[in-house]
Amino acid sequence: MRNLLFRETRPVRPRSDPAEDRSSLAALVRRHDRDRYQTALFAPAARREALLALYAFNYEIARVRETVTQPMLGQIRLQWWREVVDAAYVGTPPRQHPVALSLTAVIRELALSRGHFDRLIDAREQDLADEPPATLAALEAYAEESSAPLIALALEALGAREPGLGAMIRDVGIGYALAGLLRATPFHARTGRTYIPTDIATRYGFDPADYTAARTSPGLRAAVRNIADAAAQHLHTAREHRADVPRAALPALLPAVVAGRYLAALERAGYDPFAPALAVPDPLQIWHLILASLRRRA
């Protein structure tokens, strides 16, 4: 396995204490992205902070929709992060923000691909619209763009720049993102948003009134099952290629284990996304990640 040559850059000298920044990043990711925090623990210590910086950045852009009152303000916030990424590549001083500082250092040290960051930020623009996706294919496209580039960046950070992993990255990204959207259904319902595609909602008689009131209905269960089946199919396809995954790449692909366990729990709950059992963090998740790591398969 070959790594790309790293560019020589002057070291970043933030005004804040680097050790303190690393500690705050770990705390942020642990609190707001438990899944990826746990998967990062399986990375080599020398690369773990790079993963945490990437996951903290992803959290920052993913929460933009919930932190603004108007789409224009969200566009401005996303543009701010575009400028953070741009500064990291052109060599200008980074913004004095804990995540921006750490992300800049990681980009410059590991020569991460710029295009993956652009795709992630562009995908988050779709969060600023209130309309649900028109079709399942549109939802899958959003899931890919909002998730797969992050996996690709994590692989680069781990030194696993294998061109043959492209299809697996896509399937794990879509499967994990679809499962995550289903898991976030109660939150989205409270805010009046839905990611259930219009064509699926129409096909199964999905009732928006029941949804916003967090009431389960046959139409909702059927719609959720349709999306869950699509997620499971992507994860199944990804698993068919797991024999080709190098050991170094595993921490970036472990989210597939998380998604698979949630989909199994959702099936046991009769595809009711409001089932109380689904709101409880999976106490065995870390042990299944350990088992997957020992078996060297996601």
For each residue, the residues with C-beta under 8 A, 3 or more apart:
1: 159 160 161 162 246 248
2: 161
3: 159 161
4: 111 161
5: 111
6: 109 110 111
7: 108 111
8:
9: 91 108 109
10: 91
11:
12: 94 101 104 105 108
13:
14: 18 21 94 96 101
15: 96
16: 20 21 96 98 101
17: 20 21
18: 14 21 22
19: 22 23
20: 16 17 23 24
21: 14 16 17 18 24 25 98 101 102
22: 18 19 25 26 49 52 102
23: 19 20 26 27
24: 20 21 27 28 98
25: 21 22 28 29 49 52 53 56 98 99 102
26: 22 23 29 30 37 52
27: 23 24 30 31
28: 24 25 31 32 56 59 99
29: 25 26 32 33 36 37 40 52 55 56 59
30: 26 27 33 34 37
31: 27 28 34
32: 28 29 59 63
33: 29 30 36 37 55 58 59
34: 30 31 37 38 281
35: 38 39 255 258 285
36: 29 33 39 40 51 55 58 255
37: 26 29 30 33 34 40 41 52 55
38: 34 35 41 258 285 286 289
39: 35 36 42 43 251 252 254 255 258 289
40: 29 36 37 43 48 51 52 55 251
41: 37 38 48
42: 39 250 251 254 289 293
43: 39 40 47 48 51 158 251
44: 47 48 158
45: 48
46:
47: 43 44 50 51 157 158 159
48: 40 41 43 44 45 51 52
49: 22 25 52 53 102 106
50: 47 53 54 106 109 110 157
51: 36 40 43 47 48 54 55 154 157 158 251 252
52: 22 25 26 29 37 40 48 49 55 56 102
53: 25 49 50 56 57 99 102 103 105 106
54: 50 51 57 58 103 106 150 153 154 157
55: 29 33 36 37 40 51 52 58 59 150
56: 25 28 29 52 53 59 60 98 99 102 103
57: 53 54 60 61 81 99 103
58: 33 36 54 55 61 62 120 150
59: 28 29 32 33 55 56 62 63
60: 56 57 63 64 81 99
61: 57 58 64 78 81 120 121 124
62: 58 59 124 127 146
63: 32 59 60 66 67
64: 60 61 67 68 74 77 78 124 127 128
65: 68 74 124 127 128
66: 63 191
67: 63 64 77
68: 64 65 71 73 74 77 128
69: 73
70: 73 74
71: 68 74 75 128 129
72: 75 76
73: 68 69 70 76 77
74: 64 65 68 70 71 77 78 125 127 128
75: 71 72 78 79 125 128
76: 72 73 79 80
77: 64 67 68 73 74 80 81
78: 61 64 74 75 81 82 121 124 125
79: 75 76 82 83
80: 76 77 83 84 95
81: 57 60 61 77 78 84 85 121
82: 78 79 85 86 118 121
83: 79 80 86 87 95
84: 80 81 87 88 94 95 97 100 103 104
85: 81 82 88 89 103 107 114 117 118 121
86: 82 83 89 90
87: 83 84 90 91 92 93 94 95 104
88: 84 85 94 103 104 107 108
89: 85 86 107 114
90: 86 87
91: 9 10 87
92: 87
93: 87
94: 12 14 84 87 88 97 100 101 104 105
95: 80 83 84 87 100 101
96: 14 15 16 100 101
97: 84 94 100 101
98: 16 21 24 25 56 101 102
99: 25 28 53 56 57 60 102 103
100: 84 94 95 96 97 103 104
101: 12 14 16 21 94 95 96 97 98 104 105
102: 21 22 25 49 52 53 56 98 99 105 106
103: 53 54 56 57 84 85 88 99 100 106 107
104: 12 84 87 88 94 100 101 107 108
105: 12 53 94 101 102 108 109
106: 49 50 53 54 102 103 109 110 112 157
107: 85 88 89 103 104 110 111 112
108: 7 9 12 88 104 105 111
109: 6 9 50 105 106
110: 6 50 106 107 156 157
111: 4 5 6 7 107 108
112: 106 107 116 117 153 156 157
113: 116 117 152 153 156
114: 85 89 117 118
115: 118 119 149
116: 112 113 119 120 149 150 152 153 156
117: 85 112 113 114 120 121 149 153
118: 82 85 114 115 121 122
119: 115 116 122 123 145 149
120: 58 61 116 117 123 124 145 146 149 150
121: 61 78 81 82 85 117 118 124 125
122: 118 119 125 145
123: 119 120 126 142 145 146 149
124: 61 62 64 65 78 120 121 127 128 146
125: 74 75 78 121 122 128
126: 123 129 142 146
127: 62 64 65 74 124
128: 64 65 68 71 74 75 124 125
129: 71 126
130: 192 193
131:
132: 193 194 195 196 197 198 201
133: 136 138 139 142 195 197 198
134: 138 197 198 199
135: 138 139 197 198 199
136: 133 139 140 197 199 200 226 227 230
137: 140 141
138: 133 134 135 141 142 197
139: 133 135 136 142 143 178 181 195 197 227
140: 136 137 143 144 174 178 230 234
141: 137 138 144 145
142: 123 126 133 138 139 145 146 177 195
143: 139 140 146 147 173 174 177 178 181
144: 140 141 147 148 170 173 174 177
145: 119 120 122 123 141 142 148 149
146: 62 120 123 124 126 142 143 177
147: 143 144 150 151 173 174 176 177 180
148: 144 145 151 152 169 170 172 173 174
149: 115 116 117 119 120 123 145 152 153 173
150: 54 55 58 116 120 147 153 154 173
151: 147 148 154 155 169 172 173 252 253 255
152: 113 116 148 149 155 156 169
153: 54 112 113 116 117 149 150 156 157
154: 51 54 150 151 157 158 251 252
155: 151 152 158 160 161 162 165 169 249 252
156: 110 112 113 116 152 153 159 160 161
157: 47 50 51 54 106 110 112 153 154 252
158: 43 44 47 51 154 155 248 249 251 252
159: 1 3 47 156 248
160: 1 155 156 165 246 248 249 252
161: 1 2 3 4 155 156
162: 1 155 165 246 249
163: 166
164: 244
165: 155 160 162 168 169 241 244 245 249
166: 163 169 170
167: 170 171 237 241
168: 165 171 172 238 241 242 244 245 253
169: 148 151 152 155 165 166 172 173
170: 144 148 166 167 173 174
171: 167 168 174 175 234 235 237 238
172: 148 151 168 169 175 176 234 235 238 253 255 256 259 298
173: 143 144 147 148 149 150 151 169 170 176 177
174: 140 143 144 147 148 170 171 177 178 231 234
175: 171 172 178 179 231 232 234 235 238 256 259 260
176: 147 172 173 179 180 255 256 258 259
177: 142 143 144 146 147 173 174 180 181
178: 139 140 143 174 175 181 182 227 228 230 231 234 259
179: 175 176 182 183 228 231 258 259 262 263 266
180: 147 176 177 183 184 259
181: 139 143 177 178 184 185 188 195 227
182: 178 179 185 224 227 228 231 262 266 273
183: 179 180 262 273 278
184: 180 181 187 188
185: 181 182 188 189 224 273 274
186: 189 190 214 273 274 279
187: 184 190 191
188: 181 184 185 191 193 194 195
189: 185 186 192 193 194 211 212 213 214 274
190: 186 187 214
191: 66 187 188
192: 130 189 212
193: 130 132 188 189
194: 132 188 189 201 208 211
195: 132 133 139 142 181 188
196: 132 200 201 206 211 223 224 227
197: 132 133 134 135 136 138 139 200 201 227
198: 132 133 134 135 201 202
199: 134 135 136 202 203
200: 136 196 197 203 204 206 223 226 227
201: 132 194 196 197 198 204 206 219 223
202: 198 199 205 206
203: 199 200 223
204: 200 201 218 219 220 222 223 226
205: 202 218 219
206: 196 200 201 202 211 217 219 220 223
207: 210 211 217 219 220
208: 194 211 212
209: 212 213
210: 207 213 215 216 217 219 220
211: 189 194 196 206 207 208 214 215 217 220
212: 189 192 208 209
213: 189 209 210
214: 186 189 190 211 274
215: 210 211 274
216: 210 220 221 272 273 274 275
217: 206 207 210 211 220 221
218: 204 205 221 222
219: 201 204 205 206 207 210 222 223
220: 204 206 207 210 211 216 217 223 224 272 273
221: 216 217 218 224 225 270 271 272
222: 204 218 219 225 226 271
223: 196 200 201 203 204 206 219 220 226 227
224: 182 185 196 220 221 227 228 266 271 272 273
225: 221 222 228 229 271
226: 136 200 204 222 223 229 230
227: 136 139 178 181 182 196 197 200 223 224 230 231
228: 178 179 182 224 225 231 232 263 266 267 271
229: 225 226 232 233
230: 136 140 178 226 227 233 234
231: 174 175 178 179 182 227 228 234 235 259 263
232: 175 228 229 235 236 260 263
233: 229 230 236 237
234: 140 171 172 174 175 178 230 231 237 238
235: 171 172 175 231 232 238 239 256 259 260 263
236: 232 233 239 240
237: 167 171 233 234 240 241
238: 168 171 172 175 234 235 241 242 253 256 298
239: 235 236 242 256 297 298
240: 236 237
241: 165 167 168 237 238 244 245
242: 168 238 239 245 253 297 298
243:
244: 164 165 168 241
245: 165 168 241 242 249 250 253 296 297 298
246: 1 160 162 249
247: 250 296
248: 1 158 159 160
249: 155 158 160 162 165 245 246 252 253
250: 42 245 247 253 254 292 293 296 297 298
251: 39 40 42 43 51 154 158 254 293
252: 39 51 151 154 155 157 158 160 249
253: 151 168 172 238 242 245 249 250 256 298
254: 39 42 250 251 257 258 289 292 293 298
255: 35 36 39 151 172 176 258 259 298
256: 172 175 176 235 238 239 253 259 260 298
257: 254 260 261 285 288 289 292 298
258: 35 38 39 176 179 254 255 261 262 282 285 289
259: 172 175 176 178 179 180 231 235 255 256 262 263
260: 175 232 235 256 257 263 264
261: 257 258 264 265 282 284 285 288
262: 179 182 183 258 259 265 266 278 282
263: 179 228 231 232 235 259 260 266 267
264: 260 261 267 268
265: 261 262 268 269 277 278 282
266: 179 182 224 228 262 263 269 271 273 278
267: 228 263 264 270 271
268: 264 265 277
269: 265 266 272 275 277 278
270: 221 267 275
271: 221 222 224 225 228 266 267
272: 216 220 221 224 269 275 278
273: 182 183 185 186 216 220 224 266 278
274: 185 186 189 214 215 216 278
275: 216 269 270 272 278 279
276: 279 280
277: 265 268 269 280
278: 183 262 265 266 269 272 273 274 275
279: 186 275 276
280: 276 277 283
281: 34 285
282: 258 261 262 265 285
283: 280
284: 261 287 288
285: 35 38 257 258 261 281 282 288 289
286: 38 289 290
287: 284 290 291
288: 257 261 284 285 291 292
289: 38 39 42 254 257 258 285 286 292 293
290: 286 287 293 294
291: 287 288 294 295
292: 250 254 257 288 289 295 297 298
293: 42 250 251 254 289 290 296
294: 290 291
295: 291 292
296: 245 247 250 293
297: 239 242 245 250 292
298: 172 238 239 242 245 250 253 254 255 256 257 292
